[in-house]
């Protein structure tokens, strides 16, 4: 019995996906306590970072799906 794993071209969009989401996590600014009201700035920036990473990741997978 032989088991083999073929690392094909799907590794390229996977690497793009990992890099984009790691950068999105790394770029979230720390929240600072402001008393009674939470600081929504880092949450909004984090949401925008993850939205951009998701869109770019989906485009990379779409290009991979069209080319293969």
N, C-alpha and C positions, 0 to 999 in steps of 0.2 A: 504494500500500500504506500502510495506516494502522496504527500501533501505539499503543495507549493503555493506560495503567495506571489502573485504577479503585481509588482509595483509599476503600474502603467501611468498614463497621462493624468489619471485622476488624482495623483499626488500633488500636482501643481495647484489646482484650485483648493485642495485641502490645505496646503501650505499657506496660500493666500488667506484662507479663512482663519487659520490659527494666528497669523501675523496681525490681521485686521482686528480681531477680537482682543488679542493681547494688548495692542496699542490703544484700543477703546477703553480697556480696564485701566491701563497705565495713565491715561490722560484725564481721568476723573479727578477734579480738585477736591481736597479735603473739606469737609463741612466744619464750620465754626459755630459754636453755640452762641445764639443771640438773645437769650432770655426766653420769653414765652413763645415766640414765633420761630419755626424752623427756617433754616436758610435753604431756599428752593433753588438757588443758582447752581450748585453742584449737581443737583438732581436733574435739572433741565439740560445742563451740559452733558451729563452722562447719558441721558436719553438721546440727545442729538448724536453723540459719538456712537452709541450702539445702533441707531437707525442708519447712519452712514455706513457703518461696518456691515450691517445686514444687507443693505442695498448693493454695496460693492461685492460682497460675497455671492449674492444671488446672480449678479452680472457675470462673475467669474465662472460659476457653475453653468450658467446658460451658454456662455461661449464654449465651455468644454463640451456640453451636450450637443451643440450644433456642429462642432468640429469632429466629433467622434461618431 
